């Protein structure tokens, strides 16, 4: 499992970086909606703590979509006005505050579904207006290496904490913005705030896939055991294909008049 943590997340960060270089921030952010962080964490919890524990953690992770999208929106907004240290600090504080509120609410699949749906539907209206993007310099290889190292370290920290704090916080910490933090910081450094806003907006769109994965695990783990992960991944990939249409829709079509479309 340690090898999985050290290889899967950095490898996915590499693929996302290459996708951003080749097809732009929208595709890169969209791909990050796949459950490559929460999936291994929940699998680890199922193996170590039991399937019922993992199912409850998946329910909490589903509600934590609200915190994750709050992080993305906050970083995108603050990054338009300041450099990455402040943008990252403020957005992580927002994530922490929302997660603490969610932890106080009694666990409920219905509440989790409502919280995730509210965040996903509201997200397109909350991202900043940005000027159309132009081609920028590709990230250097040392930046890619740093992204991969940072992703591995953050994943190890989050998974260590998740296994020690109970099912509720395990699910919430499984949705800690590991990929989001690394991608946002390095994107802002190498491509600028407009690229970062487009990336994070597409990330929010891709999170329909993430939400589908958590919902399937919440429902199926108690009945299907570990086979629920196969079903969850299948549904998640199918949902990612569905959201590709949302990705292609102009920003003005979903965020109202006066918004400038983000182009790659």
N, C-alpha and C positions, 0 to 999 in steps of 0.2 A: 504493500500500500504506500510505503514511503517513496518507492521508486515511481509509482503512479503520480503522486503529488509533485515530485520533482521534474517529471517529464511532460505530463499532459498539459498543465497550465502554461509553462514556458513554450511548449510546442505550439499551443493554440495562439499564444501571443505572437509568435513568429508568423503564423499563417495570417492572422488578422493584419499585422503590419504589412505583409506582402500584398494582401488584398487591398489595403488602403493605398499603397503605392500604385497598384495596377488599376483599380477601379474607383478609387476615391473614398471619402469618409463614410458615405451612406452605406456602401456594401460592407465595409469593415465593421461599422457599428451594428449593422443588422446581424452579421454572423456572431457577434459577441452575445446575442440573445440566447444562444444555445447553452444548456445547463452544464458547462464544462467544469465549473467550480462546485455548484451545489450538488451535482450528480455524484462525484466521488465522495464528497463529505457525507451525503445521506447513505450511500452504500457502506461506507466505513461505519457509520452509526448503526445500520441494520445488522452488520456482522458482529459488532462489539456489544451493542446495547439491546439488540432485539428488533424485530420488525415492527412491533407496536410502537416502540420508542421512535423509530425512524418515521413512521407514518404521522405521529404527532409533530415531529420536527418538520416534516414536509408541509403540514398545515400551517405551522408558524412561518415557514419560509415563503409560503404563498402570500400571507398577509404582509410580509416584509418587502413585497414588491412596491408597496407604498413608499417605504423608506428608500429603496433603491432609485426609484424614479425621482423622488425628492432630491437625492444626491445629484443625479444627472442634470436636472433642471437648474439647481443651485450653482453647480460648477459652470454650466454653460452661461448663465447670467453673469456671475461674478468675473469669469474669465474675460468678458468683453471690456472690463474696466480696470483690471489689475493683473499682476503676474501670478504664476501658478502657486507659489507658497500660500498666499492668502486665499486663493480660489479653492485649493485643496483643503485648507484648514476649515474654512466656513462650510464647505459642502460636507465634510466629515462630521462636523458638529451638528449639522442639520440631520444627517443620517442617524447619528447617535440619539438625538432628541426624539425623533420619530420612533426609532426602535424601542426606546424606553417607554414611550406611551403605549406602543403595541404590546409590550411585555406585561403591562398592567391590565390589559383587557382579557377577560376569560377566553380560553381557547375555544374556537368554534369554526368549523369549516365554512359555514354560511358567512360569518363575518370576514373570514379570510378571502373568500371569493368576492365579496362586495368591496373590500379594501383594494384588492388587486384590480378589479374591473374599473373602479373609480379612478385609480391612478393611471391606468392604461388609456382610458378614454379622455382624461383631462390633459394628458401629457402634451399632445400636439399644440394645445392652446397656450402653453406655459413657456415654451422655449423662446429665446430672444430672436428678434429680427436681425438678420445679418446680411451683409452685402454678398453678391454672388462670388463664389470662390474661384480663384485662378490657380493654375498649376504652380506648386511650390517645390522647393528642393526636397528630394527624397531623404528620409532619415539615414544617417550613416550607420555602418555596421556596428560600431561601438554602442550606439543608442539602442539598437536591437538587442544586443547582448545584455545591456543594462535593464531593458524591459523584461527580459526573460528571467534574470536573476531576481529582480524586484517581485515579479509574479510568483516565483517559487517561494521566496521568503514570506511574503504575505499569506500565501496558501498554508504554509506550515504553521504560522502563528494562529490563523483563524481556525484550522482544524484541531490544533492542540486545545484551544480554548473551548471549542464547540463540544468536545468530548467530556468536559468537566463541569459544565454549568447547567445541566438539565435539558429536557427536551424542548422547552419553550425557547430559551436563549440559544440552544444548539441550532434550531431552525432559523432564528433571526441572524445569528452570526454566519450561517451558511450563505446568506445573501449579502454579507459585507462586500462592498464594492472593490473587490480585488482587481478584476480586469478593468473596471471603470476607472479606478484611481491611476493605475499604471498607464492605460491608454490615454486618459485625459491629460495627464502631466506631460508625457512625452509628445503628444500631438500638439499641445500648446507651445512647447519649446521648439519643435521642429517645423510646424506648419502654421501656427498662429491661432488666434481665438475663433475665427470664423470656421476653420476646418474642425476645430474641437466642438463647436456648437452643432455642426452637421453630424459629426460622429456620434455625439451623445443623443441627439434626437433620433438617429437611426437605431441606436442601442435601445431606446425606449420602445421603438416599434418592434424590434426583435424580441422583446421580453414577453410578447404573447406566447412564444415558444417556451420560454422559461416557465411561465405561469401554467401552461398546459402540462408540462412535466411534473410540477409539484402537485397539481390537482390529481393527476393520474395516480401518483404514489400515495397520496392521502387516501384515496378510495380503494386502490387495488392491493396495497401492501398487506393489509390484514388477511386478505383472502387468497392472494396469489404468491405470497412470499417474495423471494428475490426475483422471480419472473416478472414482477411488476416493473422492474427497471427496464427490461426489454420493451415492454409495452410503453412505458413512459418515454423512452428515447424515440420510439417509432412515432408516437403522437407528436412529440416535440419537433422532430424533423418535418413532419407533415404540416404542422402549424407554421414553421419557418417558411415553407413554400407558399402558404396562403398569404402571409404578411408581405411577401415580395411585392404584391400589388399595392399595398399601403405605402411601401417604400418608394414606388415610382410616382405616387400621387404628388402633385405640387404642394408646397407648404401652404400657399394661399387657399387651396381647396379645402384644407382642414382647419386652418387657424384664422380664417376670416379675412375681411378686406383689410388692406393696408400693410399686409405682410409681404416681404420680398421672398421669392422662392429661393431656396438654397440649391445651388447647382454644384456638381462635382467638376 
